Amino acid sequence: MSHHIVEANDLHYTYPDGTVGLSGVSFRIMHGESVALVGENGAGKSTLLLHLNGFLSAANGEVRIGGYPIVPGNLNTIRRAVGMVFQNPDDQLFMPTVFDDVAFGPLNLGLADAEVENRVLEALDTVGAAHLKRRPPYKLSQGEKRSVAIATVLVMSPDILVMDEPTSSLDPMSRARLIELLKTFRHTKIIATHDLDMAMDLCERTIVLHRGKITADGPTFKIFQDEALLHRSSLEKPLRMQDCPVRNNPE
Amino acid sequence: MANHGYFDVGYMDTLAAGDSPLHRIDPRVKLITTVVFIATVVSFNKYTVTGLIPFFSFPIILIILGGIPSGYILKKVLLISPFAILVGIFNPVFDRSVVYHIGSIGISGGWVSFISILLRFALTVTSALVLVALTGFNSVCLALEKFGVPKPFIVQLLFLYRYMFVLAEELGHMIRARAVRSFSGRAIHFKAFASIIGHLLLRTLDRAERVYRAMCCRGFDGRIRIMRSLRIGFKDVIFAVTWIMLFVSFRFWNIPVKLGELVTRIFT
């Protein structure tokens, strides 16, 4: 899988209770692209993300990662290629210490102990959490938990990073730090979020979901100027694009 | 936060992160020594009281050398003590045969065995708490695993410990949410209680699903691998051998009685 292309063709998904999750979603995300997935609550963002590494399988249509369709036989390969950072880091950090947690993935890959240790320290270093390695995850702050959760995914050296609301429940400084960190990654990134300012910082392309359908797909800046479209999706223009009367320091 | 006060089990980890010679002893050695200690204490017959006293040296010495706040351990022991009291409280009622005389007052076997139960309870629970406070719950689990305790059991324990805090916090939030909307100030109504517990169960199931997904994302195949190397050194062996020898001598020679006899012989 040299080209980390994520492709969805006409995805349909309905939950067992009859709620429509996705109805006809198609897109193609190229190698190294950074894409924001926005939409109102219940628009289908999380449902779509769960399709990208095979936790849900579409009733109709298919997802292809690097040109291969997701089938039970290649789930392990797909899940290694697609690193997923969940919305709630408490779900992602289940091991007794930060080190064990980050080592969980590489140990499952069957790597040698020395290699695992190197990788873990490197990943923790990347997210600036090396000093936390002996701590139990439940004692970390939200920002620290998020960094460690990202390290647990980075350590698997995925080709594609999928994140669900990475900036939610972070204080402004932690949020800024996270954005700076994500800017340094060269992976293909798919980020579901309500934080449109972050989307502007990180993603050149935005996909808008509304009631399980894609209502817009294009350059981020252009989409965020379309107020009618944002309004339909219960979104607001990013703050920096709004005319702010008290802004005393115009760029 | 729910994990404060009596339920502050997380404080154990803070203690276990300390660095004293006792902390550095191999977890397996501490586990074995504690298990031998508990087995010896439990093996006495039901009327033993004086024979148990020397055994207090083990937890007390570990608490002092390990720098563990004794008040904290004592509080935890008191918290669980109702169970021990409940176990022994009927002994004085059923067992009225007099076994000792202090002056003209006869002490019944029931009272003696009740006190014996309390002493044993205090000894075993304190030593188990001290073990965790000096070693850390995770290392104790690791030691159990190295001794061949089945893996699924260990994983259960680890997960229980990891999510206990999350669950306690969630429960705390729900109880607070109820409290701010109930103005009578009375205890939780049974109906509200049932619904809180029900919701907690549903939330737990949801969380289990999400945690499982996160595990699958990182190649979970039913086995949990933990990387940790343990080495038993000379100091560890000395620690275990010394204590176990002491326990055995405490078991077979009643030191307080021997001491009493010695003192009596000197003065007569």
Interface residues (C-beta under 8 A of the other chain):
Chain A: L50 N53 F55 N76 R79 R80 G83 M84 F86 N88 D90 D91 Q92 F94 M95 P96 T97 D100 A103 F104 G105 L107 N108 L109 D113 V116 E117 R134 P136 P137 Y138 K139 T152 V153 M156
Chain B: G10 D13 A17 F137 N138 C141 L158 F159 Y161 R162 Y163 F165 V166 R207 R210 V211 R213 A214 M215 C216 C217 R218 G219 F220 D221 I224 R225 I226 M227
